[in-house]
Amino acid sequence: MWFREPSKSLSRREKISNRFETSMKTVMTDFGSQNPRFWKAIKAASNAVLKTKEPNRPAITMIVVSPGSEQTANCLVKHLGNSIHRAYQSSAPTIVFSQPENSTPEESKLLLDERLESAFAAGIRVGWIQRLEQLHGEAAMMLHSYCDNEFANYKDAHLYFTVHVPESMAEEDEVEAFLAAQWSSLAIDQFSALWSRISNNMVFVQPENDTSLCQK
C-alpha cells in the first residue's frame, strides 16, 4: 500500500513571495518593453525584503526616466506598489512625495521625514519619491535614515525613486553626474555617502505604447 506524503505547508514568507510573483507576472506582461535585466533588478530588490523575516535593509530602487518615458514610469511604479501590497494582502496605498513648490530645504526635509515616518509607522510598505532630482540636496540627505543598511528604522519598507533626466541615459555614471550637479550644494563626501545608499539598484525604464496601463 502506498501512502502519500503530507504536503508541506508554506511559511508566511513563502506565501507572501508567491503572491508577489503571481502579481508580477501580470505587470511584466503589461509592461513588455522592459528588458530582462530591468525585471531581474526590480524583483531582486523586492524579494530581498519579502522573503526575509528580518531584512538587512529596505528595498531601494532608483528608476531612471528619460524623455518620453514619464507616463510609463508613473504607471509602472503604481503597479509595483500594488503588487507589493497585494503580496502582504494589504489595501494600503503607496505613499507618494514630491518636492513642494517654494519650500526651503529645511521645510522640504521636515515634510519628507514626517511623510515617510508616519506612513511606515502606520504599516504602509511602499514609498515613492517622485522626481528625486528636484529635491533640495539637504532634504535628500535625510534619506540616509531610510536607506541605510545598518541603521534604517524600517527595513521591511520598499522605496522607489524616479529620476527624470534631460536626455536619454543608459549608464549609472551619467545619472550620478546629473544628480551631483543637481545637488551641488552638498559637499563631495556628503553626496558620495548618499549616492552609495540610494543607487545600488538602478534601472532604466523604456516607454510603453499602451496608454491605458494606468487604468488597469
C-alpha positions, 0 to 999 in steps of 0.5 A: 500500500502506498501512502502519500506524503503530507504536503508541506505547508508554506511559511508566511514568507513563502506565501507572501513571495508567491503572491508577489510573483503571481502579481508580477507576472501580470505587470511584466506582461503589461509592461513588455518593453522592459528588458530582462535585466530591468525585471531581474533588478526590480524583483531582486530588490523586492524579494530581498525584503519579502522573503526575509523575516528580518531584512538587512535593509529596505528595498531601494530602487532608483528608476531612471526616466528619460524623455518620453518615458514619464507616463510609463514610469508613473504607471509602472511604479503604481503597479509595483506598489500594488503588487507589493501590497497585494503580496502582504494582502494589504489595501494600503496605498503607496505613499507618494512625495514630491518636492513642494513648490517654494519650500526651503530645504529645511521645510522640504526635509521636515515634510519628507521625514514626517511623510515617510515616518508616519506612513511606515509607522502606520504599516504602509510598505511602499514609498515613492519619491517622485522626481528625486532630482528636484529635491533640495540636496539637504532634504535628500540627505535625510534619506540616509535614515531610510536607506541605510543598511545598518541603521534604517528604522524600517527595513521591511519598507520598499522605496522607489525613486524616479529620476527624470533626466534631460536626455536619454541615459543608459549608464549609472555614471551619467545619472550620478553626474546629473544628480551631483550637479543637481545637488551641488550644494552638498559637499563631495563626501556628503553626496558620495555617502548618499549616492552609495545608499540610494543607487545600488539598484538602478534601472532604466525604464523604456516607454510603453505604447499602451496608454491605458496601463494606468487604468488597469 
